[in-house]
Amino acid sequence: MPVSLPPLSAIRAFEAASRHLSFTKAGEELGMTQAAISYQIRLLEDRLGYAVFIRKTRRIELTENGRQLSGRVIEAFATLRTAFEEVGEKNAGQLVVSSNTTFAVNWLANRLVHFQMQNPDIAVRILPYGPGASPEFDSADIVVSACKRPPKDWISNEIVKADFSPMLSPALAASIGGVTSPEDILRLPMVDPQDPWWGIWFRAAGFGDVDLSGRPNSRMGSQALEANRAIAGQGVAILTPYFCKTALETGQLQQPFDLTARIEEESWYLSYPPTKRNNRKVRLFRDWVFAELKRDGMPVPAPAPETAA
């Protein structure tokens, strides 16, 4: 049966006092009074059943038992300090971001180099999650989730609203002489016709319920993948304009109608746990994302207060 350890506070006081051979200096190191250190040592000795220090006038000495314990305890605490330092240094230099595939591919991939140039001491590790998967809320420093709210106790910022509109390649539009009315979309193949966004957009366009059930289903589950299919001319996709900005500007995609629709509760969220509120790398990444959004003319949320959670 394992021997139970004395209280950690008493072991900690003994470790410091045995290094300094002084209750006063041990107290200064640990932020305790000389009397508090002496009390912890008494607790330790009572628990052990033998003395670890000989008290002399204005000084202390280790007993034989105290000397045997001292070397092992000092070594154990040194090992603990090294372990915490190594893990701390690793965590301080690496930022883990769990991101929805669309945000990772259509936003982060094109911009991350700028963050890394500004913060060369931080290595960013992206954990993209795709269709059917969930964000890495348990293991990431920051999560960018799509249409999936973060845990209630997390610090959360809505960064992009999930509005949507049909988009297609110029070549596909030209194949029917151009797309000038919503009816024209129904003359073309569609990427993911079972996406509920289609029905919402057609109703917003004044068409009521449009039956798309007979069309071949091609569920991609990711706007990044759906946009690539649309660029390749394989169909009309229902996409968020902000994430297709480059493709629209370069003419790879067309957005035939200004009309966009949205589901009020669906957005992209940047979030992190309260324990990381004051974490330097988290704050730097969050503020950089906000600055990029502002540069794009997007509404920018106010950062959460940096006081301790």
C-alpha positions in Angstrom: 0.0 0.0 0.0 1.5 3.4 -1.0 2.7 5.6 1.9 0.6 8.8 1.9 2.6 12.0 1.5 2.7 14.8 4.1 0.9 18.0 3.0 2.5 19.6 0.0 2.7 23.0 1.7 4.9 21.4 4.4 7.1 19.6 1.8 7.4 22.9 -0.1 8.5 24.8 3.0 11.0 22.0 3.9 12.5 22.1 0.4 13.1 25.9 0.5 14.3 25.8 4.2 16.7 23.0 3.5 18.3 24.8 0.6 18.7 28.1 2.4 19.2 26.6 5.9 17.1 29.5 7.0 13.4 29.8 7.8 13.5 33.5 7.2 15.0 33.2 3.7 12.7 30.3 2.8 9.8 32.6 3.8 11.1 35.4 1.6 11.3 33.0 -1.4 7.8 31.6 -0.8 6.1 34.8 0.2 5.5 33.6 3.8 6.5 34.7 7.2 9.3 33.0 9.2 6.7 31.9 11.7 4.6 30.3 8.9 7.6 28.4 7.6 8.4 27.2 11.2 4.7 26.1 11.6 4.8 24.1 8.3 8.1 22.4 9.4 6.5 21.4 12.7 3.5 19.9 10.8 5.9 17.9 8.7 7.9 16.7 11.7 4.7 15.7 13.5 3.5 13.8 10.4 6.9 12.1 10.0 7.4 11.3 13.6 11.0 12.7 13.7 12.8 16.0 13.5 14.3 17.3 10.2 16.0 20.3 11.6 18.0 21.1 14.7 17.1 24.6 16.0 20.1 26.5 17.2 20.6 30.1 18.2 20.1 32.2 15.0 20.6 29.2 12.7 19.2 25.7 11.8 20.9 22.5 10.8 19.5 19.4 9.1 19.3 16.3 11.2 20.5 13.0 9.6 17.0 12.2 8.5 16.6 15.7 7.3 19.8 15.4 5.1 18.5 12.2 3.6 15.2 13.8 2.7 16.6 17.1 1.6 18.6 15.9 -1.4 15.7 13.8 -2.8 13.1 16.5 -2.2 15.3 19.3 -3.7 15.9 17.1 -6.7 12.2 16.3 -7.1 11.2 20.0 -7.0 13.9 20.8 -9.5 12.4 18.1 -11.8 9.0 19.6 -11.4 10.3 23.2 -12.1 12.0 21.9 -15.3 8.8 20.1 -16.4 6.7 23.2 -15.9 9.2 25.5 -17.6 9.5 23.2 -20.6 5.8 22.9 -21.1 5.3 26.6 -20.4 7.9 27.6 -23.0 6.3 25.2 -25.6 2.8 26.6 -24.9 4.0 30.2 -24.9 5.5 29.7 -28.4 2.7 27.7 -30.1 -0.8 28.8 -30.8 -3.3 26.1 -31.6 -6.3 27.3 -33.6 -9.2 24.9 -34.4 -11.0 26.3 -37.4 -13.9 25.5 -39.6 -12.6 24.4 -43.1 -14.0 27.4 -44.9 -12.4 29.9 -42.6 -9.1 28.0 -42.6 -8.9 27.6 -46.4 -10.6 30.8 -47.7 -9.4 33.2 -45.0 -6.5 32.0 -42.8 -4.5 30.3 -45.5 -4.1 33.6 -47.5 -3.3 35.8 -44.5 -1.5 33.8 -41.8 1.9 34.7 -43.2 1.3 38.3 -42.1 0.5 37.3 -38.5 3.6 35.2 -38.4 5.8 38.0 -39.8 4.4 40.3 -37.1 4.9 37.7 -34.4 7.8 35.5 -35.4 8.1 34.0 -31.9 4.6 32.4 -32.2 4.2 29.2 -34.2 0.6 28.8 -35.3 -0.8 25.3 -35.6 -4.2 25.1 -37.5 -6.5 22.2 -36.8 -9.2 22.4 -39.5 -12.4 20.5 -38.9 -14.6 19.5 -41.8 -18.2 18.3 -42.4 -19.6 16.2 -39.6 -16.7 17.1 -37.2 -16.7 19.4 -34.2 -14.3 22.1 -33.2 -11.5 21.2 -30.9 -12.9 23.0 -27.9 -10.9 20.9 -25.4 -7.5 21.2 -26.9 -7.3 24.5 -28.9 -6.2 27.9 -27.6 -8.7 29.6 -30.0 -11.6 28.2 -31.9 -13.2 29.6 -35.1 -16.5 27.8 -35.4 -19.1 28.0 -38.1 -22.8 28.0 -37.3 -21.9 26.3 -34.0 -22.0 28.4 -30.8 -19.0 28.0 -28.4 -19.6 26.7 -24.9 -21.6 29.1 -22.7 -18.7 30.0 -20.4 -16.3 30.8 -23.2 -15.5 34.3 -24.4 -17.1 34.6 -27.8 -17.0 37.1 -30.6 -19.3 37.0 -33.7 -16.9 37.8 -36.5 -18.7 37.0 -39.8 -22.4 36.7 -40.4 -23.4 33.7 -42.5 -25.2 35.4 -45.3 -25.4 33.7 -48.7 -26.2 34.1 -52.4 -25.9 32.0 -55.5 -22.5 32.1 -57.3 -21.2 30.4 -60.4 -18.4 30.5 -63.0 -18.6 33.0 -65.9 -18.4 30.0 -68.3 -21.3 28.2 -66.8 -23.4 31.4 -66.8 -22.5 32.0 -70.5 -23.6 28.5 -71.4 -27.2 29.6 -71.1 -26.7 33.2 -72.3 -26.2 34.6 -68.8 -28.0 34.4 -65.5 -30.4 37.4 -65.1 -33.3 36.0 -63.1 -33.5 33.3 -60.3 -35.3 31.0 -62.8 -32.1 30.8 -64.8 -30.4 29.0 -61.8 -33.0 26.2 -62.2 -31.7 25.6 -65.7 -28.2 24.8 -64.5 -26.7 22.1 -62.3 -26.5 23.0 -58.7 -23.8 22.2 -56.1 -25.5 20.7 -53.0 -29.1 21.3 -54.0 -30.3 19.9 -50.6 -28.6 22.7 -48.7 -31.4 24.4 -46.7 -29.8 27.8 -47.7 -31.2 27.3 -51.2 -34.8 27.3 -50.0 -34.3 30.3 -47.8 -32.7 32.3 -50.6 -35.4 31.4 -53.1 -38.1 32.5 -50.6 -36.3 35.7 -50.0 -36.3 36.2 -53.8 -40.1 35.8 -53.8 -40.3 32.3 -55.2 -41.8 30.5 -52.3 -40.8 26.9 -51.9 -38.8 25.5 -54.8 -38.7 21.7 -55.2 -35.0 20.6 -55.6 -35.6 17.1 -54.4 -35.1 15.5 -57.8 -31.7 16.9 -58.4 -28.5 14.8 -57.9 -27.3 15.3 -54.3 -23.7 16.3 -54.0 -23.3 17.3 -50.4 -19.8 18.8 -49.8 -20.5 20.2 -46.4 -17.9 23.0 -46.8 -18.0 26.2 -48.6 -14.4 25.9 -49.5 -15.1 22.7 -51.4 -18.3 24.0 -52.9 -16.6 27.2 -54.1 -14.0 25.1 -55.9 -16.6 23.1 -57.7 -18.4 26.3 -58.7 -15.1 27.8 -60.0 -14.6 24.6 -62.0 -18.0 25.2 -63.7 -19.6 22.1 -62.1 -22.7 24.0 -60.9 -24.2 27.0 -59.1 -23.2 27.1 -55.4 -24.9 29.0 -52.5 -22.0 30.7 -50.8 -21.1 33.5 -48.4 -19.8 36.4 -50.5 -17.1 37.5 -47.9 -15.4 34.2 -48.2 -15.4 34.3 -52.0 -14.0 37.9 -52.2 -10.9 36.9 -54.1 -12.7 34.6 -56.5 -15.2 37.4 -57.2 -12.6 40.1 -57.7 -10.6 38.0 -60.0 -13.6 36.9 -62.1 -13.4 33.2 -61.2 -16.9 33.5 -59.8 -19.9 35.7 -60.5 -22.6 36.7 -58.0 -25.5 37.4 -60.3 -27.8 38.9 -57.7 -27.2 41.5 -55.0 -29.8 39.7 -52.8 -28.3 37.8 -49.9 -30.2 35.9 -47.2 -29.2 34.6 -43.8 -30.3 32.6 -40.8 -30.1 34.9 -37.9 -28.5 32.5 -35.4 -25.8 31.3 -37.9 -22.5 33.0 -37.9 -18.7 32.4 -37.6 -17.5 32.8 -34.0 -14.0 33.4 -32.7 -13.9 32.1 -29.1 -11.5 31.0 -26.3 -11.9 29.8 -22.7 -11.9 32.3 -19.8 -8.6 30.8 -18.6 -6.9 32.2 -21.7 -8.4 35.7 -21.5 -5.0 37.3 -20.6 -2.9 34.9 -22.7 -0.5 37.0 -24.8 -0.6 34.8 -27.9 -4.4 34.5 -27.8 -4.8 38.3 -27.5 -2.4 38.9 -30.3 -4.2 36.5 -32.7 -7.6 37.8 -31.7 -6.6 41.4 -32.3 -4.9 40.5 -35.6 -8.1 38.8 -36.8 -10.1 41.9 -35.8 -7.7 44.2 -37.6 -8.0 42.1 -40.8 -11.8 42.2 -40.6 -11.7 46.0 -40.2 -9.3 46.3 -43.2 -11.9 44.4 -45.2 -14.6 46.8 -44.1 -16.3 44.3 -41.9 -17.9 45.2 -38.5 -15.4 44.5 -35.8 -16.5 43.2 -32.3 -15.1 44.9 -29.3 -12.5 42.7 -27.5 -13.6 41.2 -24.2 -12.1 42.8 -21.1 -8.7 41.4 -20.2 -9.4 41.2 -16.5 -9.0 37.9 -14.8 -11.9 35.5 -15.3 
